Amino acid sequence: MTILEAIASRRSIKSFSDREVSQEAIGRILEAAAHAPNHRLTEPWRFYVLGPEARRAYGAALGGRKAKKVEDPTAAQAVVEKVASSHRDLPAMLAVAMTLDDNPEIREEDYAATFMAVQNICLAAWALGLGTHIKSGAVMDEPRARTAVGVPEDQRIVATVFLGEAESVPEPRTRRAAADLTTWVP
């Protein structure tokens, strides 16, 4: 598979088989991530490979956020448990964090570089026959989520990545052609 084929064929995977992902495969994927471009060679990314209990704790933090929208306490607790269990049962889950530089310009560059590392994770996984699903959002700053991952105060979680063998691969969605989004400036 060429890199162009990987880019065009990669999909976000919503359901995974229960086959475990080997430490060797995760190591190869993270090695590819560490080759992402980064201005000033800051290498701001930090990778956390979450085991079942850490995944469950992270899922409980996310479930707790979702449960706040549910009025019935029993139903709210069921939401927490469902999300916690679904995370625990993932074949693999990575949290990708970045170091927090005091300089706002470097911090912004580092954020972009860290997401380039996340893209490398997705492409490397795809090349190895594994699917991924990237998650981001406010839960990344939730104290319980940070505790579940073990992220120190001088880092920020920017994404989590679910990783595993895809049960099915969705059909591609229609995207606009790059030419429609490009302005050639003389």
Backbone as a chain_set.jsonl record, in Angstrom:
{"seq": "MTILEAIASRRSIKSFSDREVSQEAIGRILEAAAHAPNHRLTEPWRFYVLGPEARRAYGAALGGRKAKKVEDPTAAQAVVEKVASSHRDLPAMLAVAMTLDDNPEIREEDYAATFMAVQNICLAAWALGLGTHIKSGAVMDEPRARTAVGVPEDQRIVATVFLGEAESVPEPRTRRAAADLTTWVP", "coords": {"N": [[0.848, -1.173, 0.0], [0.665, 2.121, -0.946], [1.544, 5.396, 0.337], [-0.25, 7.302, -0.619], [-2.413, 5.684, -1.296], [-3.068, 4.735, 1.239], [-3.856, 7.111, 2.514], [-6.12, 7.77, 0.982], [-7.781, 5.554, 1.405], [-8.142, 5.116, 4.136], [-10.299, 4.93, 6.944], [-12.488, 6.096, 9.554], [-12.993, 3.958, 12.159], [-15.678, 2.418, 13.708], [-16.426, 0.105, 15.044], [-14.792, -2.647, 16.473], [-13.044, -5.79, 16.223], [-12.551, -8.332, 18.748], [-9.928, -8.976, 18.86], [-6.701, -8.732, 20.204], [-4.323, -6.027, 20.12], [-0.991, -6.152, 19.34], [1.909, -5.42, 21.388], [4.14, -4.98, 19.868], [3.062, -4.088, 17.398], [1.827, -1.719, 18.271], [4.106, -0.364, 19.115], [5.451, -0.004, 16.65], [3.624, 1.657, 15.355], [3.644, 3.921, 17.017], [6.275, 4.673, 16.686], [6.215, 5.557, 14.056], [4.567, 7.756, 14.474], [6.248, 9.412, 15.926], [7.834, 10.43, 13.99], [6.652, 12.586, 12.889], [6.405, 15.84, 11.383], [7.836, 18.639, 13.051], [8.115, 21.885, 14.108], [11.114, 23.48, 14.993], [12.052, 21.169, 16.094], [10.844, 20.252, 18.483], [9.543, 18.015, 19.429], [6.928, 17.539, 20.768], [4.98, 15.689, 21.469], [3.485, 13.193, 23.54], [2.941, 9.863, 24.384], [0.458, 7.69, 25.557], [-0.327, 4.489, 26.389], [-3.149, 2.855, 27.034], [-4.191, 0.513, 29.378], [-6.714, -2.024, 30.2], [-7.995, -1.214, 32.679], [-7.306, 1.508, 32.89], [-8.489, 2.4, 30.525], [-11.156, 1.899, 31.181], [-11.502, 3.653, 33.365], [-11.09, 6.101, 32.083], [-13.24, 6.006, 30.295], [-15.312, 6.065, 32.188], [-15.06, 8.671, 33.121], [-15.733, 10.103, 30.794], [-18.305, 9.072, 30.433], [-19.488, 10.097, 32.744], [-19.642, 12.795, 32.103], [-21.471, 12.677, 29.981], [-23.651, 11.64, 31.348], [-24.601, 13.749, 32.845], [-26.544, 14.96, 31.396], [-28.747, 13.447, 31.727], [-31.673, 13.02, 33.499], [-32.801, 11.1, 35.29], [-31.421, 9.381, 37.995], [-30.746, 6.597, 38.061], [-30.741, 5.894, 35.373], [-28.753, 7.634, 34.538], [-26.506, 6.584, 35.845], [-26.385, 4.186, 34.502], [-25.622, 5.073, 31.988], [-23.002, 5.981, 32.527], [-21.81, 3.534, 33.246], [-22.129, 2.059, 30.868], [-20.554, 3.502, 28.995], [-18.072, 3.374, 30.258], [-17.609, 0.595, 30.267], [-17.599, 0.073, 27.5], [-15.284, 1.395, 26.71], [-13.343, 0.024, 28.22], [-13.47, -2.448, 26.963], [-12.301, -2.067, 24.484], [-9.944, -3.017, 21.933], [-7.459, -1.695, 21.953], [-6.244, 1.44, 23.172], [-5.058, 4.667, 22.769], [-3.737, 7.578, 24.28], [-2.944, 10.754, 23.271], [-0.821, 13.222, 24.093], [0.466, 16.558, 24.6], [3.373, 18.495, 25.311], [3.423, 21.503, 27.259], [4.434, 24.443, 26.265], [5.714, 27.558, 27.478], [5.73, 29.685, 25.724], [3.386, 31.121, 23.633], [3.357, 30.971, 20.796], [5.056, 28.814, 20.179], [3.634, 26.866, 21.522], [1.288, 26.696, 19.983], [2.365, 25.817, 17.536], [3.317, 23.362, 18.423], [0.931, 22.062, 19.072], [-0.193, 21.715, 16.532], [1.779, 20.072, 15.413], [1.52, 17.836, 17.04], [-0.971, 16.874, 16.287], [-0.291, 16.149, 13.724], [1.265, 13.968, 14.331], [-0.75, 12.326, 15.321], [-2.159, 11.856, 12.955], [-0.18, 10.384, 11.626], [-0.221, 8.13, 13.268], [-2.736, 7.054, 12.619], [-2.413, 6.485, 9.864], [-0.202, 4.726, 9.875], [-1.254, 2.627, 11.404], [-3.327, 1.814, 9.702], [-1.846, 0.914, 7.512], [-0.786, -1.329, 8.675], [-2.947, -2.938, 8.793], [-4.84, -2.278, 10.68], [-7.541, -0.526, 12.25], [-8.583, 2.808, 13.18], [-9.95, 5.263, 15.405], [-10.342, 8.562, 15.994], [-10.682, 10.648, 18.806], [-11.617, 13.71, 20.283], [-11.985, 16.672, 22.316], [-13.774, 18.347, 25.018], [-13.621, 16.608, 27.197], [-11.019, 15.886, 27.421], [-9.761, 17.631, 29.127], [-10.916, 17.085, 31.515], [-10.576, 16.456, 34.941], [-10.78, 13.777, 35.996], [-10.424, 12.248, 33.69], [-7.851, 12.984, 32.944], [-6.476, 11.98, 35.15], [-6.977, 9.238, 34.823], [-5.465, 8.709, 32.56], [-2.977, 9.505, 33.407], [-1.636, 11.863, 32.986], [0.664, 14.457, 33.445], [0.664, 17.784, 34.967], [2.025, 19.539, 33.255], [1.349, 18.875, 30.713], [-1.006, 18.416, 28.016], [-3.828, 16.601, 27.057], [-4.549, 15.891, 23.762], [-5.869, 14.237, 22.021], [-7.598, 11.096, 21.865], [-7.089, 7.802, 20.691], [-8.775, 5.179, 19.389], [-7.972, 1.832, 18.721], [-7.638, -0.98, 16.65], [-8.515, -4.175, 15.14], [-10.632, -3.815, 12.439], [-14.105, -4.447, 12.494], [-15.799, -3.896, 10.44], [-15.49, -1.886, 7.502], [-16.386, 1.327, 6.796], [-18.104, 2.707, 3.937], [-16.621, 5.131, 1.727], [-17.154, 8.61, 2.307], [-18.572, 11.273, 0.392], [-16.404, 13.735, -0.701], [-15.35, 17.101, -1.128], [-13.594, 18.166, -4.028], [-10.116, 18.862, -3.99], [-9.364, 20.873, -5.731], [-11.595, 22.527, -5.744], [-11.299, 23.852, -3.419], [-9.064, 25.313, -3.505], [-6.965, 28.076, -4.01], [-4.974, 29.545, -6.354], [-2.311, 31.531, -5.987], [-0.762, 34.134, -7.631]], "CA": [[0.0, 0.0, 0.0], [1.427, 3.369, -0.974], [1.018, 6.406, 1.264], [-1.438, 7.91, -1.228], [-3.503, 4.713, -1.145], [-3.449, 4.729, 2.663], [-4.601, 8.352, 2.791], [-7.429, 7.716, 0.322], [-8.627, 4.436, 1.829], [-8.312, 5.072, 5.59], [-11.623, 5.318, 7.447], [-12.695, 6.034, 11.002], [-13.633, 2.682, 12.463], [-16.556, 2.548, 14.883], [-16.508, -1.15, 15.791], [-13.581, -3.442, 16.358], [-13.092, -7.171, 16.684], [-11.961, -8.411, 20.093], [-8.524, -9.369, 18.732], [-5.781, -7.797, 20.841], [-3.293, -5.394, 19.306], [0.277, -6.498, 19.986], [2.811, -4.334, 21.788], [5.019, -4.718, 18.723], [2.329, -3.241, 16.448], [1.687, -0.386, 18.868], [5.429, 0.258, 19.059], [5.705, 0.436, 15.266], [2.723, 2.781, 15.082], [4.131, 5.1, 17.745], [7.532, 5.09, 16.045], [5.801, 6.374, 12.906], [4.05, 9.025, 15.008], [7.384, 10.235, 16.372], [8.49, 11.003, 12.806], [5.846, 13.698, 12.379], [7.135, 17.105, 11.337], [7.603, 19.556, 14.167], [8.949, 23.074, 14.021], [12.141, 23.609, 16.04], [12.31, 19.82, 16.611], [10.439, 20.239, 19.891], [8.991, 16.698, 19.756], [6.039, 17.838, 21.896], [4.017, 14.616, 21.718], [3.7, 12.154, 24.544], [1.997, 8.792, 24.08], [0.022, 6.871, 26.68], [-1.029, 3.281, 25.957], [-4.024, 2.585, 28.168], [-4.647, -0.846, 29.633], [-8.16, -2.126, 30.413], [-8.486, -0.421, 33.813], [-7.174, 2.921, 32.523], [-9.543, 2.664, 29.537], [-12.43, 1.943, 31.905], [-11.538, 4.904, 34.141], [-11.281, 7.195, 31.13], [-14.626, 5.893, 29.846], [-16.197, 6.516, 33.272], [-15.011, 10.139, 33.115], [-16.539, 10.535, 29.656], [-19.69, 8.717, 30.749], [-19.971, 11.049, 33.733], [-20.016, 14.026, 31.389], [-22.697, 12.4, 29.232], [-24.732, 11.364, 32.301], [-25.125, 15.017, 33.365], [-27.705, 15.331, 30.578], [-29.808, 12.486, 32.031], [-32.285, 13.416, 34.771], [-33.011, 9.959, 36.172], [-30.118, 8.926, 38.521], [-30.462, 5.218, 37.669], [-30.396, 5.934, 33.946], [-27.464, 8.322, 34.444], [-25.475, 5.615, 36.237], [-26.298, 3.209, 33.409], [-24.825, 5.718, 30.94], [-21.608, 5.932, 32.973], [-21.341, 2.146, 33.169], [-22.072, 1.638, 29.467], [-19.401, 4.133, 28.357], [-16.873, 2.818, 30.898], [-17.426, -0.778, 29.772], [-17.239, 0.075, 26.076], [-13.87, 1.77, 26.622], [-12.551, -1.1, 28.76], [-13.497, -3.556, 26.022], [-11.584, -1.765, 23.246], [-8.701, -3.785, 21.795], [-6.355, -0.82, 22.383], [-6.574, 2.867, 23.19], [-3.923, 5.547, 23.014], [-3.972, 8.997, 24.535], [-1.832, 11.539, 22.74], [-0.718, 14.493, 24.801], [1.555, 17.432, 24.178], [3.969, 19.319, 26.354], [2.895, 22.858, 27.213], [5.49, 25.45, 26.278], [5.26, 28.866, 27.966], [5.619, 30.586, 24.586], [2.144, 30.782, 22.906], [3.641, 30.624, 19.407], [5.57, 27.437, 20.179], [2.536, 25.987, 21.947], [0.403, 26.478, 18.833], [3.105, 24.959, 16.608], [3.374, 22.029, 19.018], [-0.4, 21.469, 18.935], [-0.311, 21.272, 15.14], [2.691, 18.943, 15.232], [0.971, 16.68, 17.742], [-2.018, 16.299, 15.443], [0.37, 15.455, 12.618], [1.633, 12.666, 14.896], [-1.99, 11.548, 15.367], [-2.403, 11.399, 11.577], [0.768, 9.297, 11.362], [-0.74, 6.949, 13.975], [-3.837, 6.496, 11.828], [-1.906, 5.924, 8.612], [0.633, 3.553, 10.18], [-2.168, 1.551, 11.806], [-4.023, 1.356, 8.491], [-0.866, 0.155, 6.735], [-0.605, -2.608, 9.371], [-4.216, -3.666, 8.785], [-5.624, -1.916, 11.868], [-8.356, 0.667, 12.134], [-8.496, 3.791, 14.254], [-11.002, 6.28, 15.551], [-9.801, 9.677, 16.772], [-11.631, 11.38, 19.637], [-11.086, 14.906, 20.939], [-13.072, 17.411, 22.95], [-13.615, 18.906, 26.362], [-13.305, 15.577, 28.185], [-9.555, 15.797, 27.538], [-9.35, 18.455, 30.27], [-11.618, 16.598, 32.703], [-9.588, 15.927, 35.892], [-10.827, 12.31, 36.096], [-9.843, 11.702, 32.46], [-6.402, 13.205, 33.055], [-5.983, 11.03, 36.146], [-7.03, 7.905, 34.222], [-4.355, 8.607, 31.617], [-1.717, 9.736, 34.11], [-0.995, 13.013, 32.354], [1.077, 15.474, 34.416], [0.144, 19.148, 34.778], [2.717, 20.269, 32.191], [0.922, 18.315, 29.436], [-2.427, 18.495, 27.666], [-4.298, 15.551, 26.152], [-5.166, 16.503, 22.583], [-6.725, 13.259, 21.344], [-7.462, 9.679, 22.14], [-7.224, 7.039, 19.46], [-9.162, 3.785, 19.53], [-7.132, 1.096, 17.786], [-7.916, -2.408, 16.608], [-8.925, -4.778, 13.871], [-11.978, -3.355, 12.096], [-15.146, -5.429, 12.186], [-16.232, -3.513, 9.099], [-14.938, -0.614, 7.049], [-17.463, 2.072, 6.146], [-17.901, 3.241, 2.588], [-16.138, 6.518, 1.791], [-18.118, 9.695, 2.135], [-18.223, 12.188, -0.683], [-15.637, 14.911, -0.271], [-15.121, 18.081, -2.18], [-12.286, 18.068, -4.671], [-9.149, 19.867, -3.528], [-9.394, 21.995, -6.675], [-12.679, 23.426, -5.345], [-10.914, 24.512, -2.162], [-7.715, 25.83, -3.722], [-6.737, 29.327, -4.721], [-3.589, 29.665, -6.803], [-1.95, 32.947, -5.822], [0.416, 34.411, -8.465]], "C": [[0.895, 1.237, 0.0], [0.81, 4.349, 0.022], [-0.233, 7.069, 0.686], [-2.644, 6.977, -1.138], [-3.989, 4.673, 0.305], [-4.275, 5.965, 2.997], [-6.012, 8.258, 2.211], [-8.346, 6.636, 0.89], [-8.895, 4.384, 3.33], [-9.698, 5.578, 5.974], [-11.594, 5.332, 8.961], [-13.516, 4.793, 11.291], [-14.429, 2.816, 13.759], [-16.672, 1.253, 15.68], [-15.31, -2.03, 15.43], [-13.855, -4.884, 16.76], [-12.474, -7.203, 18.084], [-10.506, -8.876, 20.056], [-7.627, -8.298, 19.354], [-4.812, -7.225, 19.816], [-1.971, -5.621, 20.034], [1.077, -5.255, 20.375], [3.739, -3.977, 20.641], [4.331, -3.802, 17.717], [2.176, -1.833, 16.995], [3.027, 0.344, 18.834], [5.762, 0.773, 17.668], [4.862, 1.66, 14.918], [3.234, 4.05, 15.766], [5.473, 5.58, 17.198], [7.227, 5.951, 14.825], [5.296, 7.734, 13.366], [5.188, 9.965, 15.367], [8.178, 10.824, 15.205], [7.682, 12.146, 12.202], [6.693, 14.974, 12.337], [6.825, 17.946, 12.568], [8.639, 20.667, 14.129], [9.891, 23.129, 15.223], [12.536, 22.268, 16.661], [12.008, 19.727, 18.108], [9.964, 18.867, 20.353], [8.028, 16.789, 20.95], [5.117, 16.7, 22.305], [4.472, 13.694, 22.833], [2.589, 11.135, 24.34], [1.724, 7.964, 25.327], [-0.78, 5.704, 26.113], [-1.834, 2.806, 27.163], [-4.416, 1.117, 28.233], [-6.125, -0.848, 29.963], [-8.686, -1.258, 31.556], [-8.387, 1.075, 33.536], [-8.233, 3.295, 31.485], [-10.898, 2.785, 30.222], [-12.565, 3.245, 32.687], [-11.745, 6.111, 33.231], [-12.731, 7.196, 30.631], [-15.615, 6.348, 30.908], [-16.212, 8.04, 33.353], [-15.86, 10.693, 31.976], [-18.016, 10.247, 29.915], [-20.295, 9.657, 31.768], [-20.393, 12.368, 33.106], [-21.331, 13.832, 30.633], [-23.889, 12.231, 30.17], [-25.325, 12.646, 32.881], [-26.368, 15.474, 32.607], [-28.918, 14.448, 30.866], [-30.368, 12.795, 33.419], [-32.419, 12.266, 35.762], [-31.661, 9.415, 36.659], [-29.75, 7.495, 38.122], [-30.047, 5.158, 36.208], [-29.037, 6.61, 33.745], [-26.321, 7.368, 34.793], [-25.296, 4.545, 35.156], [-25.483, 3.77, 32.241], [-23.348, 5.638, 31.292], [-21.054, 4.527, 32.788], [-21.194, 1.677, 31.731], [-20.829, 2.217, 28.789], [-18.102, 3.568, 28.948], [-16.582, 1.419, 30.368], [-17.0, -0.806, 28.312], [-15.777, 0.477, 25.879], [-12.969, 0.636, 27.116], [-12.414, -2.206, 27.718], [-12.815, -3.272, 24.682], [-10.335, -2.632, 23.146], [-7.473, -2.984, 22.253], [-6.833, 0.625, 22.326], [-5.315, 3.639, 23.549], [-4.444, 6.914, 23.407], [-2.733, 9.707, 24.034], [-1.884, 12.907, 23.406], [0.411, 15.307, 24.202], [2.098, 18.169, 25.381], [3.471, 20.749, 26.169], [4.033, 23.866, 27.37], [4.913, 26.772, 26.775], [5.028, 29.862, 26.835], [4.373, 30.205, 23.773], [2.383, 30.381, 21.455], [4.143, 29.186, 19.307], [4.466, 26.469, 20.57], [1.594, 25.689, 20.788], [1.078, 25.587, 17.797], [3.129, 23.517, 17.12], [2.031, 21.309, 18.929], [-0.585, 20.922, 17.52], [0.567, 20.045, 14.898], [2.136, 17.684, 15.887], [-0.159, 16.056, 16.939], [-1.445, 15.667, 14.183], [0.827, 14.073, 13.086], [0.403, 11.755, 14.969], [-2.332, 11.021, 13.968], [-1.441, 10.266, 11.22], [0.336, 8.011, 12.059], [-1.807, 6.276, 13.132], [-3.338, 5.837, 10.551], [-1.039, 4.691, 8.845], [-0.242, 2.374, 10.586], [-2.856, 0.955, 10.581], [-3.093, 0.489, 7.642], [-0.6, -1.214, 7.358], [-1.902, -3.42, 9.456], [-5.091, -3.386, 9.994], [-6.393, -0.631, 11.611], [-8.182, 1.566, 13.342], [-9.749, 4.653, 14.273], [-10.452, 7.349, 16.492], [-10.938, 10.345, 17.542], [-10.91, 12.592, 20.224], [-12.259, 15.602, 21.622], [-12.771, 17.784, 24.383], [-13.252, 17.86, 27.412], [-11.798, 15.459, 28.405], [-9.031, 16.587, 28.736], [-10.03, 18.049, 31.573], [-10.598, 16.013, 33.682], [-9.592, 14.4, 36.007], [-10.238, 11.64, 34.864], [-8.325, 11.84, 32.505], [-5.783, 12.218, 34.048], [-5.942, 9.614, 35.568], [-5.847, 7.675, 33.287], [-3.006, 8.748, 32.317], [-0.93, 10.899, 33.546], [-0.613, 14.045, 33.418], [0.568, 16.866, 34.039], [0.796, 19.898, 33.624], [2.413, 19.694, 30.802], [-0.578, 18.478, 29.267], [-2.755, 17.321, 26.759], [-4.964, 16.247, 24.973], [-6.097, 15.54, 21.852], [-6.559, 11.9, 22.001], [-7.696, 8.97, 20.814], [-7.596, 5.61, 19.837], [-8.444, 3.029, 18.414], [-7.492, -0.38, 17.827], [-8.24, -2.893, 15.214], [-10.376, -4.381, 13.604], [-12.919, -4.525, 11.89], [-15.705, -5.167, 10.8], [-15.645, -2.143, 8.784], [-16.049, 0.134, 6.32], [-17.087, 2.517, 4.732], [-17.396, 4.686, 2.703], [-17.281, 7.505, 1.618], [-17.634, 10.596, 1.004], [-17.506, 13.4, -0.084], [-15.493, 15.852, -1.456], [-13.723, 17.889, -2.747], [-11.387, 19.175, -4.165], [-9.156, 21.095, -4.44], [-10.483, 23.001, -6.312], [-12.337, 24.248, -4.118], [-9.571, 25.225, -2.279], [-7.756, 27.135, -4.483], [-5.262, 29.396, -5.081], [-3.25, 31.154, -6.788], [-0.68, 33.224, -6.627], [1.482, 35.174, -7.686]], "O": [[1.775, 1.377, 0.849], [-0.311, 4.149, 0.489], [-1.173, 7.365, 1.424], [-3.768, 7.432, -0.926], [-5.19, 4.587, 0.558], [-5.287, 5.866, 3.691], [-6.984, 8.624, 2.871], [-9.567, 6.788, 0.859], [-9.8, 3.669, 3.759], [-10.201, 6.539, 5.393], [-10.77, 4.659, 9.581], [-14.598, 4.603, 10.735], [-13.908, 3.274, 14.776], [-16.983, 1.291, 16.871], [-14.892, -2.135, 14.277], [-14.772, -5.166, 17.531], [-11.932, -6.199, 18.546], [-9.914, -9.142, 21.102], [-7.774, -7.109, 19.068], [-4.52, -7.843, 18.792], [-1.853, -5.312, 21.22], [0.939, -4.19, 19.772], [4.088, -2.811, 20.458], [4.938, -2.847, 17.231], [2.372, -0.858, 16.269], [3.073, 1.542, 18.553], [6.297, 1.872, 17.525], [5.339, 2.585, 14.262], [3.253, 5.122, 15.163], [5.769, 6.774, 17.246], [7.897, 6.955, 14.584], [5.564, 8.749, 12.724], [5.102, 11.172, 15.139], [9.09, 11.624, 15.413], [8.002, 12.621, 11.113], [7.589, 15.158, 13.16], [5.696, 17.96, 13.06], [9.847, 20.433, 14.12], [9.48, 22.847, 16.348], [13.273, 22.236, 17.646], [12.801, 19.201, 18.889], [9.98, 18.583, 21.551], [8.272, 16.199, 22.002], [4.529, 16.744, 23.385], [5.662, 13.454, 23.037], [1.431, 11.503, 24.145], [2.643, 7.589, 26.056], [-1.79, 5.905, 25.439], [-1.27, 2.405, 28.182], [-4.912, 0.552, 27.258], [-6.743, 0.216, 30.004], [-9.732, -0.626, 31.408], [-9.285, 1.832, 33.904], [-8.812, 4.379, 31.552], [-11.694, 3.663, 29.888], [-13.625, 3.872, 32.672], [-12.487, 7.032, 33.572], [-13.369, 8.246, 30.554], [-16.64, 6.948, 30.585], [-17.254, 8.637, 33.622], [-16.619, 11.642, 32.168], [-18.874, 11.087, 29.644], [-21.477, 9.988, 31.683], [-21.375, 12.982, 33.523], [-22.196, 14.707, 30.641], [-25.005, 12.628, 29.837], [-26.456, 12.625, 33.365], [-27.151, 16.278, 33.113], [-29.995, 14.674, 30.314], [-29.624, 12.827, 34.399], [-32.173, 12.448, 36.954], [-30.831, 9.025, 35.838], [-28.58, 7.204, 37.872], [-29.105, 4.45, 35.853], [-28.261, 6.203, 32.88], [-25.293, 7.348, 34.117], [-24.187, 4.062, 34.928], [-24.744, 3.037, 31.585], [-22.529, 5.268, 30.451], [-19.965, 4.346, 32.243], [-20.238, 0.973, 31.404], [-20.124, 1.497, 28.081], [-17.145, 3.315, 28.217], [-15.436, 1.096, 30.055], [-16.148, -1.605, 27.923], [-15.107, -0.04, 24.985], [-11.952, 0.33, 26.494], [-11.358, -2.829, 27.606], [-12.758, -4.156, 23.827], [-9.725, -2.952, 24.166], [-6.561, -3.537, 22.868], [-7.709, 0.979, 21.536], [-4.607, 3.308, 24.5], [-5.483, 7.354, 22.913], [-1.609, 9.309, 24.338], [-2.866, 13.641, 23.291], [1.206, 14.811, 23.404], [1.38, 18.435, 26.345], [3.137, 21.157, 25.056], [4.524, 24.103, 28.473], [3.747, 27.073, 26.52], [4.22, 30.781, 26.971], [4.298, 29.084, 23.27], [1.668, 29.524, 20.935], [3.699, 28.43, 18.443], [4.371, 25.375, 20.014], [1.15, 24.552, 20.627], [0.439, 24.696, 17.237], [2.98, 22.572, 16.346], [1.986, 20.094, 18.734], [-1.072, 19.807, 17.335], [0.139, 19.09, 14.25], [2.269, 16.588, 15.343], [-0.294, 14.832, 16.912], [-2.044, 14.746, 13.627], [0.78, 13.112, 12.317], [0.5, 10.556, 14.71], [-2.745, 9.871, 13.821], [-1.843, 9.293, 10.582], [0.503, 6.922, 11.51], [-1.783, 5.059, 12.951], [-3.79, 4.749, 10.194], [-1.13, 3.718, 8.097], [0.001, 1.245, 10.16], [-2.952, -0.265, 10.446], [-3.506, -0.545, 7.116], [-0.23, -2.155, 6.655], [-1.946, -4.462, 10.109], [-5.989, -4.168, 10.303], [-5.954, 0.235, 10.855], [-7.697, 1.14, 14.39], [-10.489, 4.75, 13.294], [-10.135, 7.067, 17.648], [-12.018, 10.577, 16.999], [-9.744, 12.509, 20.611], [-13.401, 15.156, 21.508], [-11.671, 17.568, 24.891], [-12.634, 18.197, 28.422], [-11.354, 14.988, 29.452], [-7.985, 16.256, 29.294], [-9.74, 18.619, 32.625], [-9.818, 15.145, 33.289], [-8.528, 13.788, 36.104], [-9.62, 10.581, 34.971], [-7.602, 10.912, 32.144], [-4.698, 11.688, 33.812], [-4.984, 8.876, 35.797], [-5.295, 6.576, 33.232], [-2.009, 8.178, 31.873], [0.299, 10.92, 33.619], [-1.462, 14.465, 34.205], [0.1, 17.085, 32.922], [0.184, 20.807, 33.064], [3.12, 19.982, 29.837], [-1.318, 18.654, 30.234], [-2.037, 17.068, 25.791], [-5.839, 17.092, 25.158], [-7.009, 15.971, 21.146], [-5.53, 11.597, 22.606], [-8.403, 9.468, 19.937], [-6.837, 4.916, 20.515], [-8.324, 3.529, 17.295], [-7.635, -0.964, 18.901], [-8.239, -2.132, 14.246], [-11.245, -4.589, 14.45], [-12.582, -5.484, 11.196], [-16.044, -6.099, 10.071], [-15.346, -1.352, 9.679], [-16.594, -0.367, 5.336], [-15.914, 2.676, 4.396], [-17.713, 5.38, 3.669], [-18.238, 7.262, 0.883], [-16.442, 10.664, 0.707], [-17.95, 13.994, 0.898], [-15.513, 15.442, -2.616], [-12.794, 17.502, -2.039], [-11.839, 20.297, -3.936], [-8.977, 22.22, -3.976], [-10.318, 24.199, -6.544], [-13.013, 25.231, -3.814], [-9.011, 25.684, -1.283], [-8.481, 27.282, -5.466], [-4.401, 29.312, -4.206], [-3.86, 31.939, -7.514], [0.365, 32.631, -6.355], [2.538, 35.49, -8.233]]}, "num_chains": 1, "name": "protein.A"}
